[in-house]
Amino acid sequence: MNPKQTEGVRRRRSRAEVEQLLREYETSGLGRQAFCNKHGLSLSTLSRHQKREQLWAENARASRLLPVEIAPAQQAEATLKGGELHVCLSTGRKIEVCGGFDPQVLRQLVRVLEQA
């Protein structure tokens, strides 16, 4: 490539650079257009960075670990009379399995939910 061909090409910003840019925007007190003009950005670039940051934040919240209580065997047997299982996920999804279920169907269901 000759120098004229590379003039308009910008390098990709790192995640840290994007986070810094968004922090600057939030604290600048400037409107979107004024901030973009000052930093040589297009509105669509700023919007794309804001959307990606929001998705990263949502994914971080969704992938956090939650405490699980394991009941003693006697209590678990009393709770599972009839073979029913009830699982409530942090996403609001519920899985209820009645006695006599097919374990293979449950495995398939879990695989599908993990991909969602």
N, C-alpha and C positions, 0 to 999 in steps of 0.2 A: 504494500500500500504506500502511496505517496503521502506527504504531509497534508495535502488538501483533503484526502479521503479520511484521514483520522481526526481532523479538526473537530467535527461534530460528534465524535464517538466519546461517550463518557464511560468511565469504569463503573462497575457495579459496587454499590455501597455495602459495607459489611453490616451485620445486624446491629453491632454496637454503634456504628455511625447513624443508622436509621433511628435507633432509640434516642441518641443524642439530638438528632434533628427534630424528632417529635417533642422531646422535652423543651427544646428551644422554642418551638412553635407554641406550645401550651403556656409558656411563661412570658412570651414576647408581648402579649397584649395586642398583637397585630391581627388583622383579618387574614383570611386564607390567601386572597390574591396579593395583598401587600407583602406577606411573608414569602410567598413563592417568588415574587418579583425580586425581593431583597436577596434571596438565596439562589436565584437562577433555576427554580423548579417550575414544572408545570403543575397545574391544579390536579391533574389526573395522577401524577407521581405522588403528590402528597396524600391524596385519597387512597391510593393503593397501599402506601406505607401504613396509613392509619388502619385500614381494613386488616392487613396482615398482622399488625401488632395486636389488634383486638382478637383475632383468631388464635394467636400464640397465647394470649392471656386466658382465653376460654379453654384451650387445650390443656394448659397448665393446671387450671382449676379442676377440669374433668379427670385428669390423670393422677390426682393426689390419692394417697393411700388412706384408707379408712380403717378404724379399729374393728376387729371382729371378736365376738365373744364365743368361746366354745363351751358348750354346756357339758357337765359331767354325764357319763354314759347313762346312768339311771334316769336323770332328768330328760335327756334326749329321747330315750325310749318312751317315756311317758308322753312327751310332746308329739312323737311321731306315731301315735296309735293310728292305725288305718293307713300308714305309709304316706301321709301328706307332707309336702315340702312347700314352704313359702319363702321366696327371696324377694326383697325390695331393694332395688338398685338406687344409687344416688341420683340417677337421671330421671327417676320417677317410674321406671319400668318395673313391672312385677312379674314374677314367674311363680306359678302355682302348679304343683304336680300332685295328682291324686294317687292313691295306692294302686299298685298293679301296673304302673307305667312301664313303657318300653325304654330301657336305658339307651338304646341306639338312637331313638327319636330325640331324647334329651340331649345327647351329644351333638346331634345335628343342629338342634335349636341353639345350643350354646355357641357353636361355631358361627352360625348366622348372626347372632347378636354381637359377637366379638368383632365381626367385620362391619357392623353398622356404625 
